């Protein structure tokens, strides 16, 4: 699967990727291009290899066969915020800046700036247990942005959240995407979520995982998850699951 490159360069190019767990083949002949500065969603049944593909793109797993080219080393954000419980929200963000080598006297101001970007400017000194699930995910987004990579991979980042919080974080993600120009690749089981957020939705099938169909989403933005046009397209996609 490839995307027209006349308007956009590719952030990720995958060619003939195969992945085996021992004798079991998890991914078969995955070939695709991911355009820069776009939001691409992967959907498919459980066990179809969505998370495995994301881990390979992030460099956490090595493909058995095939090649991957990325314009930048991606940042991977998991479903669980995975914050250090003994650190404050600000210190969790600072940790990523410290790993990058940023000077100590600069880290505090930059972490505060990133928390404000996700509307958590007042939460710098709060520890994770003092924050709601949605707030912890926003800290996780700020920490991911602290790495200053141009590609953000997200593995079901909103799956554990209630509907109201998830809707709010959809808006946050789109606002950040528009402001930063990130390339976003995310995995979800929620077809409406994929249609609402993505400019492109790719369907995977299982045993082994393959890319079988895709949709270019041209619905006007911003989109509501309960909008009739989102629901109609989500129903069409669901028929192929």
Secondary structure by P-SEA (a helix, b strand, c coil): cccccccccccbbbcbbbbbcccccccccccccccccbbbbbbbcccccaaaaaaaaacccccccbbbbbccbbbbbcccccccccccaaaaaaaaaaaacccccaaaaaaaaaaaaaccccccccccccccaaaaaaaaaaaaaaacccbbbbccccccccaaaaaaaaaaaaaaaaacccccccccccaaaaaacccbbbbbbccccccccccccccccccccccaaaaaaaaaaaaac
